[in-house]
């Protein structure tokens, strides 16, 4: 199976970077978290906090954030969800 993602929007170079900047990065990219896919350096999907912690434990940063598809345009006034288990 060949999976084609949209363009890369941004990346996180470590767990603390994700914790400290995720909301800002999503807002700056004008996209909501339900329109992206986060992939760690080992090719695993990171969907919530435990996944980002596992990536840190396994040395699997950077985590890159891609649009699911290029035709899923950014969302004006995107709602950025907060909390420790959300990106």
RATA-V661724 format. One record per run of one state. SS is the DSSP state (a for helix, b for strand, c for the rest). FROM is the first residue (numbers start at 1). TO is the last residue. If there is no record, write none. Layout:
BEGIN
ss: <SS;SS>
from: <FROM;FROM>
to: <TO;TO>
END
This chain:
BEGIN
ss: <c;b;c;a;c;a;b;c;b;c;a;c;b;c>
from: <1;8;13;15;30;33;36;40;45;46;49;58;63;68>
to: <7;12;14;29;32;35;39;44;45;48;57;62;67;87>
END
